[in-house]
Amino acid sequence: MSKIYIEWIILLVGCINLFLAIFVAIKIPRKNFLRNYFVNFALTTSVWLFSNVILAHTDSFFWFKMAYALGTLTVSSGLVLCISFSLQRKVSFKLFSILYSIGLIFFSLCFIDGIFFIKKSTGPVTNSYTSLFLLYSGYLFSVIIFLLFRMFNCIRKFKGIQRLQAIYIFLGVLGFGIFAFLMSFLLPMFGYPQFALLDTCGTLFFVGLTAFAIVRHHLMGIDVVIKRSTIYTFMLIFVIGVYIATIFLFENVFQKFIGYYSLLSRIVAGFVIAITFLPIRNKLERIIDKVFFREKYESIKALNNLSQSLITILDLRDLMGTIVKEISQIMKVKKICLLFQNGQKNTYQVKAYVGFENYIRKVKLYNRNKLIYWLRKEKRVAVKEKLVEKDEDPGVAHVIKQIERLEADLVIPLLFGNQMIGILTLGKKKSGDIYSLEDLSLLKSIGNQASIAFANAKSYDDLKKTYLGTIEAFIKSIEAKDRYTWGHSERVVEFALKIGIEMDIPRDKIELLKYAGFLHDIGKIVIDRYILNKPSSLSKEEFEEIQLHPSVGKKIVSQVKFLEEVGDIILHHHERWDGKGYPDKLKKNRIPLLSRILCVADAFDAMTSSRPYRSKRSYLEALKEIDKYKGTQFDPLICEYFVKSFNFTSLD
């Protein structure tokens, strides 16, 4: 390699190291214990590299010794940096003094002729080594081994961000060692001594990856760099290959038929690249993700699937539960919490969570809360680690405090239009890994999809409430036909829900039971008012007309899509455990569970309410009646849960 090229390469690497030193000095707060050590290390390596530029240019014996002498100070500063990182604090003054004293000893020995170097009258100065130079080489080699061992232990010991930082620094030291060995020893052995001066350029691995670890550790993993580098390397090879192959075909195959036109071959090559570049790149990215980043690939795929499925969930509570459960599993998050806006009180209340104790339910954030104010203003994800860098701002400090109160690393605003309808908080990952840029991008996408889904679900929920409110008013108008049954449906709902909760049936079934309780007598709209209010016993024909109301009720509610399942509950709420009920004379467990619950609740309220043909019974009397007919009219198990759900002594 030309001497001038070597000079420029070393100078370029030195300038990059100098830039990284300045960048970290500006970017990282002073209180960061690694900041000053890194800046010192990067500046020392820059001076070391600049001395090698002078050596390459002048071939001076003085600068030859100076280059090696400065190398020992670089090694000392690297040692201080890595030991400080492994301790996670500043090194003591005693240890600092020892490490630099060793470096200064070797620094001084480099300038004493005959110790490591001897000046020769002929030939390049790079051949001026003594046998004691092995001591110098042994020192450098030992330091590299020590640093690799120290960083490897840090990788095993640390978790989360510190572990990733240790990986970056380990790779930096390893890259520096391999590059130095390749340039200083391996290539000269095979007859390429001109590359020896490039050994210092390996510092770019050490300085670059350490700077990356300190500055960007909280936003991007090294796997992203590797993946993107691999993709674009392959795509560069693909583009060059297509270009060369097209020209080759035109020169050696098509020339016989159409003649060779240089411009035509390049147009064809460009056209082929244009239509195939993006599909091949996307395919290559998926293959690399599957092979090398399978866990992340599966997570991304699952998050995308979740994003697509959210829009199909219309129940607001189901939607909230699904979001926190799925994201916690996909992202392997320890704690996740969803707070939703309460429009009337101007607060954000916890509606769903994973990993917290029940105390989290009491958390409320008002509109004046600093975190809420910041999220509404910024309309972007709040990353705790990113905010820490700016915590000199008192306002940001309050935001960080609120994020810590929620035990979160990220807070995602759920925005619908200009309104923030909720927030999603994510704590640390179970693995201790940090959130990458891809994680943040996907979570932001999920947040956008969730916001739309929440808005749709809330609209649907409001529509259901409006519809059910209309039906409730309609039921009351039916009950108004019979003054003795006023409020009957509401009481049946109350009794039925207590039984259902005592039995611990699923929430969606509880909701069906609630609707069925309100609507179980809606079929009586077709029954003559005289029959409903008759003070004496019903005739056979009149009783047969009464028996029609469950079937009529099912027909009415089945016209409404979200009440279709309620229809079957209403249809069978007068069936008996012994099979002597109506309309289908179902027996035992063939009767739907919710119908059996409704049957007990309906009968109990009927007994404890006044009727034209009898006065009401006390709760204790009704309880004895329920007990008397369990196993014949009523499901015995439901009767037991019914007893557990009430304190009859206090009620009577």
Secondary structure, 3 states (H helix, E strand, C coil): CCHHHHHHHHHHHHHHHHHHHHHHHHHCCCCCCCHHHHHHHHHHHHHHHHHHHHHHHHCCHHHHHHHHHHHHHHHHHHHHHHHHHHHCCCCCHHHHHHHHHHHHHHHHHHCCCCCCECCCCCCCHHHCECCCHHHHHHHHHHHHHHHHHHHHHHHHHCCHHHHHHHHHHHHHHHHHHHHHHHHHHHHHHCCCHHHHHHHHHHHHHHHHHHHHHHHHCCCCCHHHHHHHHHHHHHHHHHHHHHHHHHHHHHHHHHHHHHCCCHHHHHHHHHHHHHHHHHHHHHHHHHHHHHHHCHHHHHHHHHHHHHHHHHHHCCCHHHHHHHHHHHHHHHHCECCEEEEEEECCCCEEEEEEEECCCHHHHHCEEECCCHHHHHHHHHCCCEEHHHHHCCCCCHHHHHHHHHHHHCCCCEEEEEEECCEEEEEEEECCECCCCCCCHHHHHHHHHHHHHHHHHHHHHHHHHHHHHHHHHHHHHHHHHHHCCCHHHCCHHHHHHHHHHHHHHHCCCCHHHHHHHHHHHHHCCHHHHHCCHHHHCCCCCCCHHHHHHHCCHHHHHHHHHCCCHHHHHHHHHHHCCCCCCCCCCCCCCCCHHHCCHHHHHHHHHHHHHHHCCCECCECCCCHHHHHHHHHHCECCCECHHHHHHHHHCCCHHHHC
